Amino acid sequence: MARLPLLPIDGSPFQQAFENTPKLRAAFLQMDEALKEILEPELLERIRLRSAANNHCEY
């Protein structure tokens, strides 16, 4: 169950929850773009998978 209401936009549940806080969403997207510039795609995906596993989330 989501702790934040999921807004009815196209996208993943993660994106739907982030729409509740536009400033946080903008900061997260900025961080994501910066990481894409400095990390190899395979490493970035491994980090995402490990973070999801550590938080008991399905990815």
C-alpha positions in Angstrom: 0.0 0.0 0.0 1.3 3.4 -0.9 1.9 5.9 1.9 1.2 8.8 -0.5 -1.8 8.9 -2.8 -1.1 7.9 -6.3 -2.1 10.7 -8.7 -3.8 9.7 -12.0 -0.9 10.4 -14.4 0.8 8.1 -16.9 3.8 6.4 -15.4 4.9 4.1 -12.7 3.5 4.1 -9.2 6.7 5.7 -8.1 6.2 8.6 -10.5 2.5 8.9 -9.5 3.5 9.3 -5.9 6.2 11.8 -6.7 3.7 14.0 -8.4 2.4 14.9 -4.9 5.6 17.0 -4.2 6.7 18.7 -7.4 9.9 20.2 -5.8 11.0 16.8 -4.6 10.2 15.3 -8.0 12.3 18.0 -9.8 15.2 17.4 -7.4 15.1 13.6 -7.9 15.0 14.0 -11.7 18.0 16.3 -11.5 19.9 13.8 -9.4 18.9 11.0 -11.7 20.2 12.9 -14.8 23.5 13.7 -13.0 24.0 10.0 -12.1 23.3 8.9 -15.7 26.2 11.2 -16.7 28.8 9.8 -14.3 27.8 6.1 -13.9 27.7 3.3 -16.4 24.1 2.1 -17.2 24.8 -1.4 -15.8 26.1 0.0 -12.5 23.2 2.4 -12.2 20.7 -0.5 -12.7 22.5 -2.6 -10.1 22.2 0.3 -7.6 18.5 0.6 -8.3 18.0 -3.2 -7.9 19.9 -3.3 -4.6 18.0 -0.2 -3.3 14.7 -1.9 -4.2 15.8 -5.2 -2.5 17.0 -3.3 0.6 13.6 -1.6 0.9 11.6 -4.8 0.2 10.1 -3.3 -2.9 9.3 -5.0 -6.2 11.2 -3.5 -9.1 
